[in-house]
């Protein structure tokens, strides 16, 4: 699973580069992800279902890789949502993030699903390292 997530994240980097946006797997790149998603959202409806899903998965995987590189953790598979989740902090605390659904909502044009804001919530909890906490960002 880790190799597939990395491969799809690299595809998101290539898509962003074609839009003249540099994604470097750092938290500083998250606003550029939001910019890329905003641009893609303008013609997202013209993609077929497979193209829509693949686009969301690519950028969602990019977010997972940024999270894993920044905060560590491990990937798991969420059976209920049929997508990967990054879990950080175990065993002392647990902060998890699922990205494909949020990226899909943003690509569908919902600006309230701002990826920068979504990421900030996850990052705040991951940095806090509060013993015994258990958060899931979806």
HELIX and SHEET records of a PDB file:
HELIX    1   1 UNK A    2  UNK A   18  1                                  17    
HELIX    2   2 UNK A   27  UNK A   29  5                                   3    
HELIX    3   3 UNK A   30  UNK A   41  1                                  12    
HELIX    4   4 UNK A   44  UNK A   46  5                                   3    
HELIX    5   5 UNK A   49  UNK A   71  1                                  23    
HELIX    6   6 UNK A  100  UNK A  107  1                                   8    
HELIX    7   7 UNK A  111  UNK A  113  5                                   3    
HELIX    8   8 UNK A  115  UNK A  128  1                                  14    
SHEET    1   A 4 UNK A  74  UNK A  78  0                                        
SHEET    2   A 4 UNK A  83  UNK A  88 -1                                        
SHEET    3   A 4 UNK A  94  UNK A  97 -1                                        
SHEET    4   A 4 UNK A 134  UNK A 137  1                                        
END                                                                             
